[in-house]
Amino acid sequence: MAYSDKVIDHYTNPRNIGTLDKSSESVGTGLVGAPECGDVMRLQIQVSDEGVIEDAKFKTFGCGSAIASSSLATEWLKGKSVDEALEIDNMEIVEELALPPVKIHCSVLAEDAIKAAINDYRVKKGLEPLEAEKSIH
Amino acid sequence: MQLPIYLDNNSTTKCDPRVFEAMTPYFLKDYGNAASRSHAYGWKTEEGVDYAREQIAKIIGANSKEIIFTSGATESNNLALKGVYEMYAAKGNHFITVSTEHKAILDACKHLEKLGAEVTYLPVAENGLITIEQIQEAIKPNTVLVSVMYANNELGVIQPIREIGALCKEKGILFHTDATQAVGKIPVSVIDDNIDLLSFTAHKMYGPKGVGALYVRRKNPRVKVTAQIDGGGHERGMRSGTLNVPGIVGFGKACEIAMAEMDTDAARLSKMRDKLENALLQLEEAYVNGTKEHRLPHTTNISFKYVEGEGLMMGIKDVAVSSGSACTSASLEPSYVLKNLGLDDELAHSSIRFGLGRFTTDEEIDFTIKCVTDAVNKLRDMSPLWEMFKEGIDLKSIEWTEH
């Protein structure tokens, strides 16, 4: 299967690989997927007092499309407010990376990772976790 | 050095130029139908087929009359299983096979189960092998056929064929082996191994695609299979259809070359394979799948833990290999062969099969070692599982969100 140029670019030069201090009050961590499914994403956000995502990091175990989806997600998250970040839809990732149908689950996983990281941050701040929207995958 | 490097020789091989050359006259000059008895075009091609049949029979120690030409090993396997089922229905309906067989065997068995066959699928041990005791215990009064592959396509492990053949002979049960990966690579003898039916194909041994054969024993015992393709009654009535003459001639030539060069090829390739394997095992948490003792000389299957196979293949795009991961398929199921070894799914997802071949060079092996090592290290740097492993976190203790 041929990968799009953008997937190859993110795979070859992934943005924002790394780890943030998950015990920090201002860091939200989302860990989604499962090793037996061949995809695990960990996405972390660091949020300022004003509620702006200052930094985002990821590590992903998965195929090129999974790596590219999470890399792209961290790029988009930086500078957004938490509320804006919640608006990111997996289909935007599919479009941007030109993912084929068999790889749509990679984008779904990236969206799940964003939501999981935000929820982790919300819980730390004493807020209610958001009801997870049931994605079909 | 031409990129990508081809290390997927268990999948198919390049046609040897000597084979290609032997085939060309049969496309352009001697294009007659081998069944045409009335003119020189037919005689000429029949002569070519007869000669090839001898070359092909020789490589497995058979008589040329025992070779039935087919379109490939998949068809040979289907003909063997379905043909025996129909022909020997009066004797019994129980087949014994192995869970790591090729899909051509497993799916043909499933088809026969729907028609009333009873099939025992033997599990393999962690090393990929079955034992003779397992076969012994599975045999029942209504057992008519045991079908065990000679060497596994994903792992290269070689089953105890000789012992199984001897047991089947003693019990009066037919023995079929899918020897697709073995013929031309290691010595195979239908006499010494007491094989009654054997499937093989040209394109795994530097011959052309689209031509294979089924060996059907003619003496002690005389074996017959019911034809699955009806028509002009070619191939002693067991497989109708105009013979693929250029393919058959190429198949013959490929067998002749393989017989002459098998020993030197095997010695050279096992040395290169061992070099590749040992270098890659220098990486932490890298494991060889299947036994290293009873194995084809040119194959190794390695899991790189905490790295996903498809992601790894993308990182080594200059090396053409196969992965046990099937992330591309809708099912997301990793290789059933690796799962049958008892491997965790994550290890099965992390596996790469390297299949060396006649045209593999030392330079290519060196390049592959560097390429794979770099890619594994890079992907581990971005793998959350690797980080957890390094922190001593047991991955089994985590509640994963299945998707």
Interface residues (C-beta under 8 A of the other chain):
Chain A: M1 Y3 I8 Y11 P14 I17 T19 L31 V32 G33 A34 P35 E36 C37 G38 D39 V40 M41 R42 F58 K59 T60 F61 G62 C63 G64 A66 I67 V102 H105 V108 L109 D112 H137
Chain B: Y306 V307 E308 G309 E310 G311 M314 G315 S325 C327 T328 S329 A330 L332 P334 D344 D345 E346 H349 D381 M382 S383 P384 L385 W386 E387 L395 I398 W400 T401 E402 H403
